[in-house]
Amino acid sequence: MKVRRFPSDSLATVYVAAVVEELMSRDPHPVLGLATGSTPVNLYRQLVDFHRQGLSFSHVTTVNLDEYVGLPADHPQSYRQFMFDHLFSQIDIPLANTHMPNGMTLDLEAECDRYDAILETHPIDLQILGIGRNGHIGFNEPDISLKTRTHVIELTEDTIRANARFFDDASQVPTRAITMGIQSILQAKEIVLMAFGRDKAEAVKRSLSGEVSTDVPASFLQMHPNVTFVLDEEAAGHLEGGGAVGLPHWPLSSGANGRP
Ligand code: PGA
């Protein structure tokens, strides 16, 4: 695993935007795995700036990590609306190329299957991740076991409290979400996890330097051969030093899409 440590989140964000642009320039049909939350907001702003300077997204497909259950797509806090506001409405990506779980469906099981089929058809080239204070990635919350594929998850109290800042109060935060599973995330060719601020420092440390454990879902990234943690000073604050972390990684067996 690589660690890139920057003096500020804005410099870190420019680095990640450059990684995205580099992929887009070399791949005729790149698939980006995208995340929501506060962390990637400035990344999307930077990509919109790149677009205004001539970068086209017309050949890009996106697959988002997760969506709340029970919020209509046009609800201000739905992740569909978030992506539309922060990115899709401001670039030239065809909306048909943007994939999100549908949290309003009556048949959640069928929706999870539909999403897995999308992931099979559109293997992710670059997955952007944030990380929860509890070490979650997507909405894969700490538990005694983790699900591999797309599934419905009960959000933890910690996550509901953390996300209440976007709602009038915590009682309005949905208690369930649909999320890509850990294996689907690990099947991305390349993963960039962004973490900013001191309240992420412990989760970052436990992900990078602790055991691989379902208590810290992000620790499973240690098993992927091409992961970069992009951190500001505060999020890196509990790490010793700042450069590459010499952790072993193991190739995963091929998934259904042939990706490691
Ligand atoms: P945040 O959320 O970017 O809003 O901190 C990240 C996450 O919970 O995965």
py3Dmol code that shows the C-alpha trace and the ligand (Angstrom):
import py3Dmol

protein = """\
ATOM      1  CA  MET A   1       0.000   0.000   0.000  1.00  0.00           C
ATOM      2  CA  LYS A   2       1.200   3.463  -0.789  1.00  0.00           C
ATOM      3  CA  VAL A   3       0.656   6.503   1.378  1.00  0.00           C
ATOM      4  CA  ARG A   4       0.791   9.995  -0.080  1.00  0.00           C
ATOM      5  CA  ARG A   5       0.793  12.610   2.620  1.00  0.00           C
ATOM      6  CA  PHE A   6       0.092  16.257   1.774  1.00  0.00           C
ATOM      7  CA  PRO A   7       0.302  19.464   3.806  1.00  0.00           C
ATOM      8  CA  SER A   8      -3.334  20.248   3.020  1.00  0.00           C
ATOM      9  CA  ASP A   9      -6.462  18.543   1.770  1.00  0.00           C
ATOM     10  CA  SER A  10      -6.561  20.873  -1.232  1.00  0.00           C
ATOM     11  CA  LEU A  11      -3.118  19.738  -2.434  1.00  0.00           C
ATOM     12  CA  ALA A  12      -4.121  16.130  -1.812  1.00  0.00           C
ATOM     13  CA  THR A  13      -7.256  16.664  -3.855  1.00  0.00           C
ATOM     14  CA  VAL A  14      -5.330  18.065  -6.826  1.00  0.00           C
ATOM     15  CA  TYR A  15      -3.167  14.936  -6.738  1.00  0.00           C
ATOM     16  CA  VAL A  16      -6.228  12.666  -6.887  1.00  0.00           C
ATOM     17  CA  ALA A  17      -7.799  14.744  -9.666  1.00  0.00           C
ATOM     18  CA  ALA A  18      -4.581  14.292 -11.652  1.00  0.00           C
ATOM     19  CA  VAL A  19      -4.753  10.527 -11.120  1.00  0.00           C
ATOM     20  CA  VAL A  20      -8.322  10.573 -12.478  1.00  0.00           C
ATOM     21  CA  GLU A  21      -7.357  12.715 -15.467  1.00  0.00           C
ATOM     22  CA  GLU A  22      -4.384  10.496 -16.266  1.00  0.00           C
ATOM     23  CA  LEU A  23      -6.654   7.424 -16.373  1.00  0.00           C
ATOM     24  CA  MET A  24      -9.168   9.285 -18.533  1.00  0.00           C
ATOM     25  CA  SER A  25      -6.482  10.280 -21.013  1.00  0.00           C
ATOM     26  CA  ARG A  26      -5.076   6.782 -21.479  1.00  0.00           C
ATOM     27  CA  ASP A  27      -8.261   4.666 -21.352  1.00  0.00           C
ATOM     28  CA  PRO A  28     -10.853   5.082 -24.126  1.00  0.00           C
ATOM     29  CA  HIS A  29     -13.675   3.840 -21.846  1.00  0.00           C
ATOM     30  CA  PRO A  30     -12.673   4.290 -18.217  1.00  0.00           C
ATOM     31  CA  VAL A  31     -14.957   3.200 -15.402  1.00  0.00           C
ATOM     32  CA  LEU A  32     -14.706   5.341 -12.278  1.00  0.00           C
ATOM     33  CA  GLY A  33     -15.980   4.085  -8.947  1.00  0.00           C
ATOM     34  CA  LEU A  34     -17.202   7.154  -7.080  1.00  0.00           C
ATOM     35  CA  ALA A  35     -17.943   8.038  -3.479  1.00  0.00           C
ATOM     36  CA  THR A  36     -20.096  10.620  -1.741  1.00  0.00           C
ATOM     37  CA  GLY A  37     -19.601  12.492   1.550  1.00  0.00           C
ATOM     38  CA  SER A  38     -17.596  15.601   2.394  1.00  0.00           C
ATOM     39  CA  THR A  39     -14.228  14.169   1.429  1.00  0.00           C
ATOM     40  CA  PRO A  40     -14.600  14.020  -2.381  1.00  0.00           C
ATOM     41  CA  VAL A  41     -16.530  17.299  -2.766  1.00  0.00           C
ATOM     42  CA  ASN A  42     -13.409  19.257  -3.703  1.00  0.00           C
ATOM     43  CA  LEU A  43     -12.247  16.464  -5.985  1.00  0.00           C
ATOM     44  CA  TYR A  44     -15.465  16.840  -7.959  1.00  0.00           C
ATOM     45  CA  ARG A  45     -15.023  20.618  -7.979  1.00  0.00           C
ATOM     46  CA  GLN A  46     -11.518  20.119  -9.393  1.00  0.00           C
ATOM     47  CA  LEU A  47     -12.792  17.721 -12.059  1.00  0.00           C
ATOM     48  CA  VAL A  48     -15.462  20.242 -13.022  1.00  0.00           C
ATOM     49  CA  ASP A  49     -12.663  22.819 -13.376  1.00  0.00           C
ATOM     50  CA  PHE A  50     -10.726  20.392 -15.574  1.00  0.00           C
ATOM     51  CA  HIS A  51     -13.875  19.947 -17.666  1.00  0.00           C
ATOM     52  CA  ARG A  52     -14.202  23.710 -18.088  1.00  0.00           C
ATOM     53  CA  GLN A  53     -10.619  23.672 -19.317  1.00  0.00           C
ATOM     54  CA  GLY A  54     -11.464  21.070 -21.962  1.00  0.00           C
ATOM     55  CA  LEU A  55     -11.484  17.641 -20.297  1.00  0.00           C
ATOM     56  CA  SER A  56     -14.394  15.616 -21.672  1.00  0.00           C
ATOM     57  CA  PHE A  57     -16.228  12.955 -19.673  1.00  0.00           C
ATOM     58  CA  SER A  58     -18.319  11.781 -22.609  1.00  0.00           C
ATOM     59  CA  HIS A  59     -16.445   8.459 -22.729  1.00  0.00           C
ATOM     60  CA  VAL A  60     -16.576   7.825 -18.953  1.00  0.00           C
ATOM     61  CA  THR A  61     -18.817   5.437 -17.011  1.00  0.00           C
ATOM     62  CA  THR A  62     -19.315   5.880 -13.278  1.00  0.00           C
ATOM     63  CA  VAL A  63     -20.481   3.432 -10.641  1.00  0.00           C
ATOM     64  CA  ASN A  64     -21.226   4.781  -7.175  1.00  0.00           C
ATOM     65  CA  LEU A  65     -20.591   2.931  -3.965  1.00  0.00           C
ATOM     66  CA  ASP A  66     -23.875   3.285  -2.173  1.00  0.00           C
ATOM     67  CA  GLU A  67     -27.253   4.924  -1.695  1.00  0.00           C
ATOM     68  CA  TYR A  68     -29.635   5.366   1.221  1.00  0.00           C
ATOM     69  CA  VAL A  69     -32.715   3.173   1.341  1.00  0.00           C
ATOM     70  CA  GLY A  70     -35.944   5.144   1.326  1.00  0.00           C
ATOM     71  CA  LEU A  71     -34.811   8.548   0.032  1.00  0.00           C
ATOM     72  CA  PRO A  72     -36.248   9.494  -3.360  1.00  0.00           C
ATOM     73  CA  ALA A  73     -33.552  10.110  -5.988  1.00  0.00           C
ATOM     74  CA  ASP A  74     -34.353  13.833  -5.987  1.00  0.00           C
ATOM     75  CA  HIS A  75     -34.241  14.162  -2.171  1.00  0.00           C
ATOM     76  CA  PRO A  76     -31.551  16.774  -1.386  1.00  0.00           C
ATOM     77  CA  GLN A  77     -29.589  14.235   0.670  1.00  0.00           C
ATOM     78  CA  SER A  78     -29.878  11.276  -1.669  1.00  0.00           C
ATOM     79  CA  TYR A  79     -26.551  10.294  -3.120  1.00  0.00           C
ATOM     80  CA  ARG A  80     -28.033  10.451  -6.637  1.00  0.00           C
ATOM     81  CA  GLN A  81     -28.817  14.125  -6.003  1.00  0.00           C
ATOM     82  CA  PHE A  82     -25.376  14.677  -4.432  1.00  0.00           C
ATOM     83  CA  MET A  83     -23.632  13.313  -7.505  1.00  0.00           C
ATOM     84  CA  PHE A  84     -25.866  15.312  -9.821  1.00  0.00           C
ATOM     85  CA  ASP A  85     -25.241  18.558  -7.937  1.00  0.00           C
ATOM     86  CA  HIS A  86     -21.500  18.167  -7.415  1.00  0.00           C
ATOM     87  CA  LEU A  87     -20.470  16.524 -10.669  1.00  0.00           C
ATOM     88  CA  PHE A  88     -22.862  15.083 -13.226  1.00  0.00           C
ATOM     89  CA  SER A  89     -24.825  18.270 -13.917  1.00  0.00           C
ATOM     90  CA  GLN A  90     -21.602  20.198 -14.524  1.00  0.00           C
ATOM     91  CA  ILE A  91     -19.757  17.890 -16.908  1.00  0.00           C
ATOM     92  CA  ASP A  92     -20.612  16.258 -20.227  1.00  0.00           C
ATOM     93  CA  ILE A  93     -21.097  12.708 -18.967  1.00  0.00           C
ATOM     94  CA  PRO A  94     -24.236  11.071 -20.384  1.00  0.00           C
ATOM     95  CA  LEU A  95     -26.469  10.388 -17.367  1.00  0.00           C
ATOM     96  CA  ALA A  96     -27.118   6.922 -18.792  1.00  0.00           C
ATOM     97  CA  ASN A  97     -23.442   6.190 -18.044  1.00  0.00           C
ATOM     98  CA  THR A  98     -23.842   7.002 -14.330  1.00  0.00           C
ATOM     99  CA  HIS A  99     -24.869   4.129 -12.102  1.00  0.00           C
ATOM    100  CA  MET A 100     -26.202   4.276  -8.545  1.00  0.00           C
ATOM    101  CA  PRO A 101     -28.159   1.788  -6.476  1.00  0.00           C
ATOM    102  CA  ASN A 102     -31.876   2.588  -6.386  1.00  0.00           C
ATOM    103  CA  GLY A 103     -32.815   2.964  -2.733  1.00  0.00           C
ATOM    104  CA  MET A 104     -36.521   3.395  -3.481  1.00  0.00           C
ATOM    105  CA  THR A 105     -37.171   0.010  -4.990  1.00  0.00           C
ATOM    106  CA  LEU A 106     -39.687  -2.324  -3.362  1.00  0.00           C
ATOM    107  CA  ASP A 107     -37.493  -5.323  -4.120  1.00  0.00           C
ATOM    108  CA  LEU A 108     -34.142  -4.595  -2.514  1.00  0.00           C
ATOM    109  CA  GLU A 109     -32.787  -8.065  -3.179  1.00  0.00           C
ATOM    110  CA  ALA A 110     -33.427  -7.737  -6.917  1.00  0.00           C
ATOM    111  CA  GLU A 111     -31.828  -4.280  -6.811  1.00  0.00           C
ATOM    112  CA  CYS A 112     -28.661  -5.724  -5.253  1.00  0.00           C
ATOM    113  CA  ASP A 113     -28.546  -8.350  -8.019  1.00  0.00           C
ATOM    114  CA  ARG A 114     -29.082  -5.653 -10.657  1.00  0.00           C
ATOM    115  CA  TYR A 115     -26.196  -3.648  -9.222  1.00  0.00           C
ATOM    116  CA  ASP A 116     -23.876  -6.642  -9.137  1.00  0.00           C
ATOM    117  CA  ALA A 117     -24.703  -7.236 -12.806  1.00  0.00           C
ATOM    118  CA  ILE A 118     -23.730  -3.617 -13.548  1.00  0.00           C
ATOM    119  CA  LEU A 119     -20.431  -4.156 -11.736  1.00  0.00           C
ATOM    120  CA  GLU A 120     -19.794  -7.282 -13.798  1.00  0.00           C
ATOM    121  CA  THR A 121     -20.467  -5.400 -17.020  1.00  0.00           C
ATOM    122  CA  HIS A 122     -18.477  -2.336 -15.973  1.00  0.00           C
ATOM    123  CA  PRO A 123     -15.381  -3.471 -14.075  1.00  0.00           C
ATOM    124  CA  ILE A 124     -14.030  -0.508 -12.154  1.00  0.00           C
ATOM    125  CA  ASP A 125     -10.687   0.899 -13.280  1.00  0.00           C
ATOM    126  CA  LEU A 126     -10.251   3.397 -10.464  1.00  0.00           C
ATOM    127  CA  GLN A 127     -12.232   3.356  -7.227  1.00  0.00           C
ATOM    128  CA  ILE A 128     -12.303   6.534  -5.149  1.00  0.00           C
ATOM    129  CA  LEU A 129     -13.022   5.923  -1.466  1.00  0.00           C
ATOM    130  CA  GLY A 130     -13.550   7.964   1.660  1.00  0.00           C
ATOM    131  CA  ILE A 131     -13.363   6.318   5.061  1.00  0.00           C
ATOM    132  CA  GLY A 132     -15.693   6.498   8.031  1.00  0.00           C
ATOM    133  CA  ARG A 133     -14.411   7.308  11.500  1.00  0.00           C
ATOM    134  CA  ASN A 134     -15.283   3.722  12.294  1.00  0.00           C
ATOM    135  CA  GLY A 135     -13.225   2.435   9.368  1.00  0.00           C
ATOM    136  CA  HIS A 136     -16.134   1.771   7.020  1.00  0.00           C
ATOM    137  CA  ILE A 137     -15.696   1.969   3.248  1.00  0.00           C
ATOM    138  CA  GLY A 138     -18.818   2.499   1.208  1.00  0.00           C
ATOM    139  CA  PHE A 139     -21.367   1.567   3.851  1.00  0.00           C
ATOM    140  CA  ASN A 140     -19.566  -1.632   4.791  1.00  0.00           C
ATOM    141  CA  GLU A 141     -19.833  -1.123   8.521  1.00  0.00           C
ATOM    142  CA  PRO A 142     -17.675  -2.903  11.135  1.00  0.00           C
ATOM    143  CA  ASP A 143     -19.275  -6.229  12.005  1.00  0.00           C
ATOM    144  CA  ILE A 144     -18.398  -9.815  12.846  1.00  0.00           C
ATOM    145  CA  SER A 145     -18.505 -10.610   9.136  1.00  0.00           C
ATOM    146  CA  LEU A 146     -18.561  -8.549   5.950  1.00  0.00           C
ATOM    147  CA  LYS A 147     -20.607  -9.153   2.834  1.00  0.00           C
ATOM    148  CA  THR A 148     -18.746  -9.591  -0.428  1.00  0.00           C
ATOM    149  CA  ARG A 149     -21.392  -8.372  -2.876  1.00  0.00           C
ATOM    150  CA  THR A 150     -23.954  -5.568  -3.039  1.00  0.00           C
ATOM    151  CA  HIS A 151     -26.261  -5.745  -0.044  1.00  0.00           C
ATOM    152  CA  VAL A 152     -28.553  -3.827   2.270  1.00  0.00           C
ATOM    153  CA  ILE A 153     -26.922  -2.724   5.496  1.00  0.00           C
ATOM    154  CA  GLU A 154     -28.199  -1.321   8.790  1.00  0.00           C
ATOM    155  CA  LEU A 155     -26.192   1.818   9.463  1.00  0.00           C
ATOM    156  CA  THR A 156     -24.367   2.008  12.789  1.00  0.00           C
ATOM    157  CA  GLU A 157     -25.199   4.671  15.385  1.00  0.00           C
ATOM    158  CA  ASP A 158     -21.795   6.229  14.721  1.00  0.00           C
ATOM    159  CA  THR A 159     -22.498   6.590  10.996  1.00  0.00           C
ATOM    160  CA  ILE A 160     -25.990   7.953  11.600  1.00  0.00           C
ATOM    161  CA  ARG A 161     -24.545  10.504  14.048  1.00  0.00           C
ATOM    162  CA  ALA A 162     -21.792  11.446  11.576  1.00  0.00           C
ATOM    163  CA  ASN A 163     -24.261  11.905   8.706  1.00  0.00           C
ATOM    164  CA  ALA A 164     -26.837  13.788  10.787  1.00  0.00           C
ATOM    165  CA  ARG A 165     -24.959  16.999   9.921  1.00  0.00           C
ATOM    166  CA  PHE A 166     -26.537  16.848   6.460  1.00  0.00           C
ATOM    167  CA  PHE A 167     -30.088  16.475   7.801  1.00  0.00           C
ATOM    168  CA  ASP A 168     -32.238  18.582  10.149  1.00  0.00           C
ATOM    169  CA  ASP A 169     -31.627  16.019  12.892  1.00  0.00           C
ATOM    170  CA  ALA A 170     -30.426  12.448  13.388  1.00  0.00           C
ATOM    171  CA  SER A 171     -33.974  11.051  13.322  1.00  0.00           C
ATOM    172  CA  GLN A 172     -34.177  11.948   9.629  1.00  0.00           C
ATOM    173  CA  VAL A 173     -31.086   9.992   8.611  1.00  0.00           C
ATOM    174  CA  PRO A 174     -32.142   6.767   6.903  1.00  0.00           C
ATOM    175  CA  THR A 175     -31.179   3.722   8.955  1.00  0.00           C
ATOM    176  CA  ARG A 176     -30.448   1.502   5.968  1.00  0.00           C
ATOM    177  CA  ALA A 177     -28.432   1.753   2.775  1.00  0.00           C
ATOM    178  CA  ILE A 178     -27.528  -0.318  -0.258  1.00  0.00           C
ATOM    179  CA  THR A 179     -23.785  -0.657  -0.614  1.00  0.00           C
ATOM    180  CA  MET A 180     -21.282  -2.344  -2.857  1.00  0.00           C
ATOM    181  CA  GLY A 181     -19.640  -5.193  -0.958  1.00  0.00           C
ATOM    182  CA  ILE A 182     -16.024  -5.507   0.053  1.00  0.00           C
ATOM    183  CA  GLN A 183     -15.142  -7.913  -2.737  1.00  0.00           C
ATOM    184  CA  SER A 184     -16.662  -5.628  -5.363  1.00  0.00           C
ATOM    185  CA  ILE A 185     -14.520  -2.786  -4.045  1.00  0.00           C
ATOM    186  CA  LEU A 186     -11.415  -4.969  -4.038  1.00  0.00           C
ATOM    187  CA  GLN A 187     -12.044  -5.951  -7.660  1.00  0.00           C
ATOM    188  CA  ALA A 188     -11.283  -2.412  -8.812  1.00  0.00           C
ATOM    189  CA  LYS A 189      -7.972  -2.302 -10.676  1.00  0.00           C
ATOM    190  CA  GLU A 190      -6.769   0.639  -8.636  1.00  0.00           C
ATOM    191  CA  ILE A 191      -8.076   2.177  -5.410  1.00  0.00           C
ATOM    192  CA  VAL A 192      -7.460   5.644  -4.003  1.00  0.00           C
ATOM    193  CA  LEU A 193      -8.690   6.241  -0.467  1.00  0.00           C
ATOM    194  CA  MET A 194      -8.873   9.887   0.585  1.00  0.00           C
ATOM    195  CA  ALA A 195      -8.923  10.862   4.257  1.00  0.00           C
ATOM    196  CA  PHE A 196      -8.727  14.346   5.679  1.00  0.00           C
ATOM    197  CA  GLY A 197      -8.905  15.684   9.212  1.00  0.00           C
ATOM    198  CA  ARG A 198      -7.913  14.419  12.602  1.00  0.00           C
ATOM    199  CA  ASP A 199     -11.117  12.514  13.224  1.00  0.00           C
ATOM    200  CA  LYS A 200     -10.014  10.080  10.485  1.00  0.00           C
ATOM    201  CA  ALA A 201      -6.503   9.580  11.901  1.00  0.00           C
ATOM    202  CA  GLU A 202      -7.266   6.551  14.049  1.00  0.00           C
ATOM    203  CA  ALA A 203      -9.262   4.781  11.329  1.00  0.00           C
ATOM    204  CA  VAL A 204      -6.405   5.434   8.890  1.00  0.00           C
ATOM    205  CA  LYS A 205      -3.848   4.047  11.302  1.00  0.00           C
ATOM    206  CA  ARG A 206      -5.906   0.938  12.053  1.00  0.00           C
ATOM    207  CA  SER A 207      -6.495   0.360   8.323  1.00  0.00           C
ATOM    208  CA  LEU A 208      -2.839   0.617   7.404  1.00  0.00           C
ATOM    209  CA  SER A 209      -1.007  -0.791  10.339  1.00  0.00           C
ATOM    210  CA  GLY A 210      -3.406  -3.082  12.128  1.00  0.00           C
ATOM    211  CA  GLU A 211      -4.538  -6.588  11.324  1.00  0.00           C
ATOM    212  CA  VAL A 212      -7.002  -7.243   8.515  1.00  0.00           C
ATOM    213  CA  SER A 213     -10.188  -7.336  10.529  1.00  0.00           C
ATOM    214  CA  THR A 214     -13.916  -7.004   9.953  1.00  0.00           C
ATOM    215  CA  ASP A 215     -13.834  -4.491  12.842  1.00  0.00           C
ATOM    216  CA  VAL A 216     -12.085  -2.126  10.422  1.00  0.00           C
ATOM    217  CA  PRO A 217     -13.472  -2.786   6.936  1.00  0.00           C
ATOM    218  CA  ALA A 218     -10.868  -0.524   5.301  1.00  0.00           C
ATOM    219  CA  SER A 219      -8.127  -2.844   6.600  1.00  0.00           C
ATOM    220  CA  PHE A 220      -9.179  -5.274   3.832  1.00  0.00           C
ATOM    221  CA  LEU A 221      -7.541  -2.871   1.405  1.00  0.00           C
ATOM    222  CA  GLN A 222      -4.235  -4.337   2.608  1.00  0.00           C
ATOM    223  CA  MET A 223      -5.111  -7.343   0.440  1.00  0.00           C
ATOM    224  CA  HIS A 224      -5.218  -5.267  -2.763  1.00  0.00           C
ATOM    225  CA  PRO A 225      -2.091  -4.812  -4.884  1.00  0.00           C
ATOM    226  CA  ASN A 226      -2.722  -1.212  -5.982  1.00  0.00           C
ATOM    227  CA  VAL A 227      -4.062   1.013  -3.212  1.00  0.00           C
ATOM    228  CA  THR A 228      -2.988   4.541  -2.347  1.00  0.00           C
ATOM    229  CA  PHE A 229      -4.045   6.321   0.832  1.00  0.00           C
ATOM    230  CA  VAL A 230      -4.074  10.072   0.095  1.00  0.00           C
ATOM    231  CA  LEU A 231      -3.945  11.945   3.378  1.00  0.00           C
ATOM    232  CA  ASP A 232      -3.589  15.407   4.784  1.00  0.00           C
ATOM    233  CA  GLU A 233      -1.299  15.940   7.775  1.00  0.00           C
ATOM    234  CA  GLU A 234      -4.101  15.535  10.277  1.00  0.00           C
ATOM    235  CA  ALA A 235      -5.407  12.262   8.890  1.00  0.00           C
ATOM    236  CA  ALA A 236      -1.809  10.990   8.775  1.00  0.00           C
ATOM    237  CA  GLY A 237      -1.238  12.210  12.313  1.00  0.00           C
ATOM    238  CA  HIS A 238      -1.283   8.799  13.990  1.00  0.00           C
ATOM    239  CA  LEU A 239       1.076   7.182  11.474  1.00  0.00           C
ATOM    240  CA  GLU A 240       4.771   6.921  12.069  1.00  0.00           C
ATOM    241  CA  GLY A 241       6.582   8.824   9.302  1.00  0.00           C
ATOM    242  CA  GLY A 242       4.764   9.547   6.084  1.00  0.00           C
ATOM    243  CA  GLY A 243       6.133   7.676   3.083  1.00  0.00           C
ATOM    244  CA  ALA A 244       5.298   4.272   1.706  1.00  0.00           C
ATOM    245  CA  VAL A 245       4.076   1.826   4.298  1.00  0.00           C
ATOM    246  CA  GLY A 246       5.838  -1.472   3.902  1.00  0.00           C
ATOM    247  CA  LEU A 247       2.885  -3.765   4.217  1.00  0.00           C
ATOM    248  CA  PRO A 248       2.646  -7.046   2.401  1.00  0.00           C
ATOM    249  CA  HIS A 249      -0.188  -7.548  -0.057  1.00  0.00           C
ATOM    250  CA  TRP A 250      -1.605 -10.662  -1.559  1.00  0.00           C
ATOM    251  CA  PRO A 251      -3.100 -11.060  -5.028  1.00  0.00           C
ATOM    252  CA  LEU A 252      -6.786 -11.862  -4.831  1.00  0.00           C
ATOM    253  CA  SER A 253      -8.085 -14.743  -6.847  1.00  0.00           C
ATOM    254  CA  SER A 254      -9.681 -13.617 -10.087  1.00  0.00           C
ATOM    255  CA  GLY A 255     -13.216 -12.340  -9.727  1.00  0.00           C
ATOM    256  CA  ALA A 256     -15.995 -12.986 -12.190  1.00  0.00           C
ATOM    257  CA  ASN A 257     -14.861 -10.002 -14.209  1.00  0.00           C
ATOM    258  CA  GLY A 258     -11.353 -11.364 -14.533  1.00  0.00           C
ATOM    259  CA  ARG A 259      -9.839  -8.616 -12.385  1.00  0.00           C
ATOM    260  CA  PRO A 260      -7.428  -9.469  -9.622  1.00  0.00           C
TER     261      PRO A 260
END
"""
ligand_1 = """\
9
PGA
P -17.069 11.924 4.818
O -17.573 10.425 4.857
O -16.329 12.076 3.544
O -18.329 12.739 4.853
O -16.209 12.120 6.028
C -16.714 9.410 4.476
C -17.360 8.076 4.757
O -18.164 7.993 5.691
O -17.046 7.105 4.051
"""
view = py3Dmol.view(width=600, height=400)
view.addModel(protein, "pdb")
view.setStyle({"model": 0}, {"cartoon": {"style": "trace"}})
view.addModel(ligand_1, "xyz")
view.setStyle({"model": 1}, {"stick": {}})
view.zoomTo()
view.show()
